[in-house]
Amino acid sequence: MGKTKNRVDALAVLTHHVRRNKERIIARLSKWVEWSPSGCLLWRGTIKRDGYGCVNFRMPPNKHIQIRVHILFWVLANNRNVRKGFELDHTCQTPTCVLPHHLNEVTEQVNKSMVHERRRLNGY
Ligand SMILES: [Zn+2]
């Protein structure tokens, strides 16, 4: 059982929890977002060193997990988990953006090659 398996399981439990407590979660999260002039919905809470926003989540009975907030917004909007082997790519290239319409479910491989391509085009 590797790290990836644990992550997937945690996400499955989270998705279940999120679907059952949708309104309460949205009410809590909506205090921490702000529209940007470019049309992104930016996270104004905690931002990790990797550039992504995160929230601490308490799930019954007493489990605490930390989750990337853009994943949480995507799950809320789509009512399901991110498929295994897939990641969420920011089409707006703004890691703190949590707008589900700016998130694309792509395979891990595609995501990596797109990041590489953008770095090349941006010259770093
Ligand atoms: Zn965006």
Boltz pocket constraint, residues with backbone or C-beta under 6 A from the ligand:
constraints:
  - pocket:
      binder: B
      contacts: [[A, 39], [A, 40], [A, 41], [A, 92], [A, 93], [A, 94], [A, 97], [A, 98], [A, 99], [A, 102]]
      max_distance: 6.0
